[in-house]
Amino acid sequence: MGAGTPLFPEAASTLATRVDALYFFLVGITVFFSVLIAGLIVYYAIKFRRRLPREIGQPIHTNYTLEIAWTVLPFLLTMVIFVWGATIFFAMSRPPDETLNVYVVGKQWMWKFQHLDGQREIGELHVPVGRDIKLIATSEDVIHSFFVPAFRVKHDVIPGRYVSVWFHATKPGRYRIFCAEYCGTKHSGMTGQVVVMDAPEYQAWLSGGVSQQTLSQEGQQLFSDLACNTCHRADLQGRGPMLEGVFGHEVTLQSGQTLIADEGYVRESILNPAAKIVAGYQPIMPTFQGQVSEEQLLALVEYVKSLPAPKPGS
Ligand code: CUA
């Protein structure tokens, strides 16, 4: 809708049409009531104007039907807006189960992308059309906001935390990325493009780069370079918990608390190991704060993610 009008960004994702529909509904309601109220003010001002200098106004009698109508109708309307808006909000904030994941790191003043196959990009993100794409984003300095108007997605990208943004692009093309949170001198220049390609073109792009390690292979390399594997291994007397099959599953902490191991948990356990000690282990792990970059953290997270659960009995 509104394609070709410079006032409107293109609609190029499944969410875009839904967001637009709600937006136009809100604008419609606003215009309708603004015109109605302004019109009535003018109309009654003229109709009930003072005709004689000594005229006294009529006493006002309560009209219950009118009172109830203008209480109930706006209530119903706001409920429609609430339910409609909440539905879209949930659709936006819950990525589908099967997604193609790409990591994003925001930094003054650029967007860096890390594909699971190992490709890295700065300022450009190549994705296939017609797939559910999930971006797992963080910042290495200040708060940024990842904004692609054509997809109607915008999410703050916060240092020290992973946030996820998902979209399903509906047509190939190039779409602008903006930073929507003031983040310093060159905030306005912190832009980029999402390049949406059809499947064969995307395959060609994927295989085009120099043969690299995948992100989890890179993580595996780091895991041994940083000597993580001297403690997180099966044959030692269990100095550190085994990481196989941990990701996405429940972990019980020393405090008795349980949590689901997600990206944020893995990250915290690397940078601030004492924060959440797994039940049955000692807080002996040193911090890796300052020793691993955001990109290396992503590789480690991806490596932990890739570790399959051990087979029962082994
Ligand atoms: Cu990054 Cu504004």
Residues whose N, C-alpha, C, O or C-beta is under 5 A from the ligand:
A	BS01	CUA	I143 H144 S145 C179 A180 E181 Y182 C183 H187 M190
